[in-house]
Each structure stands twice: as C-alpha cells, then as structure tokens.
Amino acid sequence: MPQKQLIIFTITCLILGLTELRAQESVLAAGGNVSGIGGTVSYSIGQIVYTTNTEASGSVAQGIQHPFDILGINIKYEVYPNPTTDYINLKITGFIPSNLNFQLYNIKGRLLQNKYIKDNEALIEIKNLMPALYILNVRNDSNEGKTFKVVKSK
C-alpha cells in the first residue's frame, strides 16, 4: 500500500473507530439458510434490533451476511464469530478464491497479517492479539472485495 493511501486509510479508520466503536448489540441463539422455489433467505434467531438505512443510491442492512457483486458474480462473505476471542472464521461462497487474499489491520492501520485464501473457508488466528477493534480486508488482485470490522474480546 503506497504511503499516501496508508495515511488516508489510517485517518479514516481512526475517525470511524472513534465515532462508531460498538460491539454487536445481541448474542444470537441460532441461524441458517432456507431455500425454496422463490429463492434463498438467511436468518438469525435472537437478534433484538434490526435496522436498514435506505437512500436513492442504495441501502445498508445490519448484520454479517451481505452479498457482494463483482462482474455479475454474487459473492457472499461470512465473518464469524464477531466479537471473538481466538479465531475469525471467513467463509466465501459463490466464487472460487483463486486470487483472493486477506489483510488484517489494527485500528492504527498497521498490517498484522496478509495471506492468500486457498479454500472457500479460512481460519484466521487472533488469540495472541490484544482485545481491540481490527479491520479485515478481503481482496482480489484487482483490489475489489469487502472490508469488515472485527472485535477481539478478552
């Protein structure tokens, strides 16, 4: 990452981290997927609050399962558990991760891990890190992908 981009990324993370540093509001009891003739639905049991913000340019829904569209391919990223203590599970469906990698940053923008993803699931070890907010970037070689906030608890 060039120096200028790293500085912009760090400042953005600090601003977002200082204004919106919150963990999940509830612990889910269960969840899963249901498929039928009309399509597929992902659900969670035990989530107390659910909000969706909609504007003319699009919408954002609370949760960890959000599809991401790259060149007409529907990619679904799942990062769980969040908050976590020892490991982050990263699951990718709808795409073969031949050129995907992940980067894990601390809130100051320091790169902690950078690895290629060999399978549709990756187990990211964070048990030796301090409890804090971390940024997980999942990218392809064209720098397209998804970013997640991950909370490491005690």
trRosetta pair geometry for C-beta under 8 A, 3 or more apart (Angstrom, degrees):
i j d omega theta_ij theta_ji phi_ij phi_ji
1 5 5.1 -121 -179 91 92 117
1 6 4.9 117 117 -66 116 91
1 9 7.1 -28 176 3 149 149
1 111 7.9 162 14 -54 123 128
2 5 4.9 85 62 14 83 105
2 6 6.9 -149 95 -10 39 91
3 6 5.7 -59 -148 36 29 113
3 7 6.5 29 156 -19 65 104
4 7 5.9 -54 -152 34 31 110
4 8 6.5 27 152 -15 65 106
5 8 5.7 -55 -146 40 34 110
5 9 6.0 36 154 -21 67 107
6 9 5.6 -52 -143 37 30 113
6 10 6.2 32 156 -21 63 106
6 109 6.1 123 -174 160 79 132
7 10 5.8 -54 -147 35 29 112
7 11 6.4 26 156 -16 64 106
8 11 5.9 -56 -147 38 30 108
8 12 6.2 30 155 -19 64 109
9 12 5.8 -58 -147 39 28 111
9 13 6.3 28 156 -19 65 107
9 105 7.8 -83 147 -159 125 173
9 109 5.3 125 106 -127 98 120
10 13 5.8 -55 -147 36 29 110
10 14 6.4 28 156 -18 64 107
10 108 6.3 6 -142 173 106 48
10 109 3.4 -71 -90 -21 87 151
11 14 5.8 -56 -148 37 31 111
11 15 6.3 29 156 -17 66 106
12 15 5.9 -56 -147 37 30 108
12 16 6.2 21 159 -10 66 110
13 16 6.0 -59 -142 45 28 105
13 17 5.7 28 159 -21 65 115
13 105 7.3 -104 -98 116 161 131
13 107 5.7 -180 150 -165 116 57
13 108 7.5 -170 96 -98 133 6
13 109 5.7 169 31 -65 144 86
13 135 6.1 -83 -118 -43 126 144
14 17 5.7 -56 -137 40 25 111
14 18 6.1 20 164 -16 63 110
14 107 7.0 100 -89 159 59 91
14 108 7.6 40 -72 -112 100 47
15 18 6.2 -61 -146 38 24 104
15 19 6.3 3 163 -3 62 115
16 19 6.3 -70 -142 46 27 98
16 20 5.8 -38 -177 39 67 110
17 20 7.3 -78 -115 59 14 68
17 21 5.3 42 -177 -71 60 106
17 107 5.0 81 -105 -153 164 120
17 133 5.7 171 -131 79 109 148
18 21 6.7 -7 -109 -18 15 115
21 133 6.0 -110 -132 -43 98 149
22 25 7.6 8 155 -64 120 80
23 83 5.2 -19 -147 -43 121 120
23 151 4.9 -77 -111 34 92 179
23 153 7.6 44 -115 -70 146 114
24 27 7.4 109 104 -77 125 48
24 82 6.6 115 -37 111 121 78
24 83 6.6 -138 12 -13 100 80
24 151 7.7 -145 -9 28 79 139
25 48 6.5 -106 120 56 109 108
25 49 5.5 -17 94 39 152 119
26 46 6.2 -171 145 139 121 83
26 47 5.5 149 71 -132 134 46
26 48 4.5 150 -66 6 148 98
26 49 7.0 153 -16 21 121 79
27 46 6.7 -45 101 141 54 134
28 31 5.8 2 159 -35 142 114
28 44 4.9 -73 -130 -171 136 108
28 45 6.5 104 -170 68 87 51
28 46 4.5 143 -144 68 45 116
28 47 5.8 -8 -96 -56 95 80
29 45 4.8 -63 65 105 100 97
29 46 3.7 139 -2 -48 88 136
30 44 7.7 166 94 -158 43 49
30 45 4.5 8 59 44 82 121
30 46 7.0 111 22 -8 57 115
31 42 7.2 28 174 176 107 82
31 43 5.9 -165 -148 99 75 56
31 44 4.2 -18 -98 -107 119 59
31 45 6.1 -163 -71 10 58 73
32 42 7.5 -148 115 -146 27 62
32 43 6.4 -7 58 56 60 86
33 40 5.9 -2 -174 -174 108 106
33 41 7.0 159 -154 82 60 43
33 42 5.2 -31 -97 -98 78 68
33 43 7.6 153 -96 15 29 74
34 40 7.0 163 84 -153 44 58
34 41 5.1 -11 58 59 93 93
34 43 6.8 16 0 0 107 119
35 39 7.5 -103 -142 137 65 30
35 40 4.6 -19 -101 -101 80 86
35 41 8.0 179 -80 21 38 62
36 39 7.0 4 62 50 74 37
36 40 7.8 158 22 -85 59 44
42 65 4.9 -85 122 106 163 156
44 47 4.7 55 106 -19 122 122
44 63 7.1 -169 -12 -127 140 113
47 50 5.9 68 129 -61 123 101
47 63 7.9 -16 -120 -97 161 93
49 62 7.6 -4 115 81 82 167
50 61 7.7 5 -177 -170 93 92
50 62 5.8 -159 -146 59 57 119
50 63 7.6 18 -132 -53 97 103
51 61 7.7 -178 98 -145 47 54
51 62 5.3 70 50 -17 72 124
52 59 5.9 14 177 178 101 119
52 60 7.1 172 -155 85 59 44
52 61 4.6 -16 -107 -102 91 81
52 62 7.3 -114 -72 3 53 77
53 59 6.5 169 88 -154 49 68
53 60 5.1 -2 56 55 98 92
54 58 7.7 -118 -142 129 61 32
54 59 4.1 -17 -103 -102 76 106
55 58 6.7 10 63 53 81 45
55 59 7.2 163 23 -84 56 56
61 66 7.2 163 60 -98 94 105
63 66 6.9 139 86 -52 95 87
64 78 6.3 71 131 -147 103 64
64 79 5.8 -125 -168 57 115 73
64 80 6.1 110 128 -69 160 90
64 82 6.3 145 -96 37 138 131
64 148 7.8 44 -142 -135 87 125
65 76 6.7 9 -166 -170 85 106
65 77 7.9 -175 -133 81 48 51
65 78 5.6 -2 -99 -99 84 89
66 76 7.7 176 90 -140 28 68
66 77 7.0 -12 63 53 72 89
66 146 7.7 160 80 -137 107 138
67 74 5.2 -16 -169 -170 130 92
67 75 6.7 138 -163 74 70 41
67 76 4.9 -42 -101 -89 72 78
67 94 7.4 41 -138 12 100 166
68 74 7.9 134 66 -160 35 47
68 75 4.9 -34 68 73 85 98
68 76 7.5 155 17 -92 73 28
68 77 6.3 17 3 -4 121 108
68 145 7.4 55 132 -167 158 34
68 146 5.2 -129 -54 -67 161 117
69 72 6.9 14 -173 -98 101 14
69 73 7.0 152 -152 68 57 43
69 74 5.9 -23 -98 -100 78 57
69 75 7.2 170 -89 21 25 80
70 73 5.5 -23 69 55 74 98
70 75 6.1 13 14 -2 102 127
70 95 7.7 39 49 -95 118 148
70 140 7.5 110 -171 4 167 141
70 144 5.2 116 -120 137 127 140
70 145 8.0 -4 -66 -78 139 41
73 94 6.3 147 164 150 86 99
73 95 5.7 89 147 -87 132 102
74 94 4.9 -91 96 -163 68 150
75 92 6.5 -17 -170 -165 100 94
75 93 7.4 153 -158 79 52 45
75 94 4.8 -164 -106 85 38 115
75 95 4.5 -9 -104 -13 103 132
76 92 7.2 153 80 -155 55 45
76 93 4.6 -12 58 60 105 94
76 94 5.3 99 5 3 83 124
77 90 7.3 -28 -162 -162 90 84
77 91 7.4 141 -162 79 42 56
77 92 5.8 -11 -104 -103 66 75
77 138 6.2 167 -122 50 140 155
77 146 5.0 -144 7 58 161 158
77 148 7.6 -144 133 -51 132 124
78 89 7.5 -16 113 112 94 95
78 90 7.4 152 81 -156 58 37
78 91 4.2 -8 57 58 106 104
78 92 7.8 -158 24 -68 72 35
78 93 7.8 30 -4 0 106 102
79 82 6.1 47 118 -42 92 132
79 88 6.2 -10 -165 -177 91 107
79 89 7.2 160 -151 81 40 57
79 90 5.7 -3 -103 -103 76 70
79 91 8.0 -164 -68 24 36 70
79 136 6.4 150 -128 75 149 150
79 148 4.7 61 21 -158 165 172
79 150 6.6 -102 156 -86 132 108
80 84 7.9 135 165 -70 37 118
80 88 7.7 137 71 -160 21 63
80 89 5.3 -24 70 60 71 105
80 91 7.9 -14 25 8 99 110
81 84 4.8 137 79 -87 83 89
81 89 7.4 56 -11 19 53 103
82 88 7.6 41 -74 -126 89 95
82 148 7.7 -107 -97 168 156 121
82 150 5.6 -104 -121 -131 110 69
82 151 6.1 102 -172 32 77 83
83 150 7.8 117 -124 179 49 61
83 151 3.9 -57 -103 92 92 108
83 152 7.0 155 -163 -103 90 8
83 153 4.4 65 153 -24 135 113
84 87 6.5 -103 174 71 135 39
84 88 5.7 177 38 -82 166 68
84 126 6.9 86 100 59 118 126
84 150 6.8 -24 23 -176 113 104
84 151 7.3 137 20 82 64 61
84 152 6.3 -38 74 -112 76 57
84 153 7.0 161 71 21 22 86
85 127 6.9 35 136 -111 68 79
85 152 7.1 101 -119 -164 29 70
85 153 5.7 -53 -82 71 77 80
85 154 6.9 -13 -122 104 103 27
86 125 7.1 -36 164 -145 71 70
86 126 6.9 148 171 64 22 67
86 127 3.9 9 -136 -79 72 107
87 123 5.4 -17 -168 -172 128 92
87 124 6.5 139 -163 71 68 49
87 125 5.8 -35 -104 -103 80 50
87 126 6.7 149 -104 24 25 79
87 127 7.0 -14 -49 -42 63 95
88 123 7.6 151 75 -161 48 44
88 124 4.2 -16 58 61 99 109
88 126 6.0 49 -16 -6 99 124
88 136 6.7 -157 151 -83 164 153
88 150 5.8 -23 -103 -142 138 152
89 121 6.9 -19 -170 -165 89 100
89 122 7.7 153 -159 80 44 49
89 123 6.1 -19 -104 -105 65 67
89 124 7.8 -162 -73 21 18 80
90 102 6.5 -118 -81 -68 176 155
90 117 7.2 -95 104 -115 131 131
90 121 6.8 154 85 -156 57 49
90 122 4.4 -8 60 57 109 94
90 123 7.8 -160 23 -72 78 23
90 124 6.2 54 -13 -16 113 113
90 136 7.5 -155 -87 168 124 142
90 138 6.8 161 -162 -85 136 132
91 120 6.6 30 -160 143 65 82
91 121 5.0 -7 -105 -105 73 85
92 95 6.1 -58 155 62 110 98
92 97 5.6 85 78 -57 148 122
92 100 6.9 60 -44 91 176 174
92 117 7.1 71 7 147 140 154
92 120 5.2 -131 67 -157 77 68
92 121 7.5 -166 22 -73 69 42
92 138 7.4 179 -80 179 125 150
93 120 6.4 59 -83 -171 55 127
95 100 7.8 96 119 -44 122 136
96 120 7.7 -68 -124 -74 46 95
97 100 3.9 -64 -155 28 98 124
97 117 4.6 -47 151 100 147 112
97 118 7.4 99 95 131 112 4
97 119 7.1 43 51 111 122 12
97 120 6.3 158 1 -93 113 49
99 116 8.0 -64 -153 -143 32 109
99 140 5.1 61 102 -157 99 86
99 141 4.7 -48 164 -20 129 105
100 116 7.1 119 89 -160 48 67
100 117 4.5 -26 96 44 101 119
100 138 6.3 7 -174 -180 113 90
100 139 7.0 159 -148 86 67 32
100 140 5.4 -47 -91 -90 65 68
100 145 7.3 124 -137 -105 96 126
101 114 6.7 32 158 -178 124 71
101 115 6.2 -170 -156 100 91 33
101 116 4.5 -55 -95 -100 96 51
101 117 6.1 -176 -104 -6 33 79
101 138 7.7 -177 93 -149 32 53
101 139 6.2 -22 62 65 76 80
101 140 8.0 124 16 -111 70 26
102 113 7.3 11 105 109 92 103
102 114 7.5 -159 95 -136 48 40
102 115 6.2 -5 54 59 82 76
102 117 6.2 72 -16 -53 96 107
102 122 6.8 -172 2 86 139 159
102 124 6.9 -81 99 -85 149 135
102 136 6.2 -10 -170 -172 115 89
102 137 6.5 156 -156 83 60 54
102 138 5.0 -24 -99 -98 88 68
102 139 7.6 139 -100 18 37 70
103 111 6.0 -55 -167 -134 109 99
103 113 6.9 171 -151 89 41 60
103 114 4.9 4 -107 -103 82 81
103 136 7.5 162 82 -154 48 44
103 137 4.6 -2 53 55 95 107
103 139 7.3 4 3 12 103 115
104 111 7.6 102 74 -161 50 56
104 112 4.7 -58 100 66 96 104
104 113 4.2 27 34 43 112 99
104 114 7.8 -141 23 -61 67 49
104 124 6.5 144 -59 -177 139 138
104 126 7.3 -148 -171 -90 157 111
104 134 5.9 4 -172 169 93 126
104 135 7.3 153 -157 81 45 52
104 136 5.5 -11 -104 -103 74 73
104 137 7.9 -160 -72 24 31 71
104 150 8.0 -42 -136 41 101 138
105 109 5.7 -16 -176 -142 130 31
105 110 6.4 144 -156 68 76 38
105 111 5.8 -42 -98 -95 80 46
105 112 6.4 160 -110 4 23 90
105 134 6.6 158 79 -168 47 74
105 135 4.4 -14 61 61 102 103
105 136 7.9 -166 23 -72 71 30
105 137 7.2 39 -5 -7 109 105
106 109 7.3 -46 72 20 68 19
106 110 4.9 3 35 52 106 95
106 112 6.0 94 -34 -43 85 120
106 129 7.9 -171 -92 -155 101 123
106 132 6.7 21 -151 104 93 141
106 134 6.0 -51 -110 -114 44 80
106 135 7.8 21 104 19 4 85
107 132 6.2 -114 -12 161 116 118
107 133 5.1 66 -73 78 117 94
107 134 7.2 -97 -47 -93 70 37
107 135 7.3 121 -95 -20 46 98
111 114 5.9 3 179 -44 123 113
112 129 7.1 27 -165 -97 157 127
112 134 7.4 -52 23 -143 145 123
113 124 6.8 155 89 -155 160 107
115 122 7.7 161 96 -160 121 142
117 122 5.1 -90 -128 -50 96 136
117 138 7.5 19 -29 -144 145 100
118 122 7.8 116 33 -90 68 100
119 122 6.9 155 61 -66 83 69
124 136 7.5 148 62 -122 173 129
125 128 7.4 38 141 9 101 93
126 129 4.7 -39 -176 20 82 124
126 134 7.1 -132 -136 7 146 165
126 150 7.7 176 -35 127 171 136
126 152 5.5 -121 137 -103 130 128
129 132 7.3 -99 150 36 105 100
129 134 7.1 19 151 -65 159 139
129 152 5.5 -55 95 -163 114 175
130 152 7.2 112 99 95 38 132
131 152 5.2 -148 -126 108 45 84
131 153 5.5 27 -133 -150 114 23
131 154 5.1 -31 -65 -63 144 61
132 151 7.9 -135 116 -147 25 57
132 152 5.8 9 44 51 53 104
133 149 6.1 -20 -167 -169 104 100
133 150 7.4 141 -161 75 54 44
133 151 5.8 -28 -102 -101 66 68
133 152 7.8 -165 -81 18 17 76
134 149 7.6 142 75 -162 43 51
134 150 4.7 -28 68 68 94 97
134 151 7.7 173 21 -87 76 20
134 152 6.1 49 -9 -18 117 108
135 147 6.4 -13 -172 -169 97 104
135 148 7.4 151 -159 79 50 47
135 149 6.4 -30 -102 -103 63 57
135 150 7.5 172 -90 20 13 84
136 147 7.0 153 82 -158 52 52
136 148 4.5 -14 61 61 103 98
136 149 7.9 -175 20 -83 82 9
136 150 5.3 53 -16 -16 117 124
137 145 6.6 91 176 96 76 132
137 146 7.7 171 -152 90 49 42
137 147 5.2 -17 -102 -104 71 82
137 148 8.0 -171 -73 23 30 68
138 145 4.7 -153 99 180 64 128
138 146 5.2 2 54 57 103 83
138 147 7.7 -168 22 -78 68 36
138 148 7.6 34 -7 -2 102 104
139 143 5.5 -16 -164 -136 128 40
139 144 6.8 132 -150 64 72 29
139 145 3.9 -126 -97 2 47 145
140 143 7.3 -81 68 -11 62 14
140 144 5.4 -9 37 56 106 82
140 145 6.0 161 -4 -60 69 102
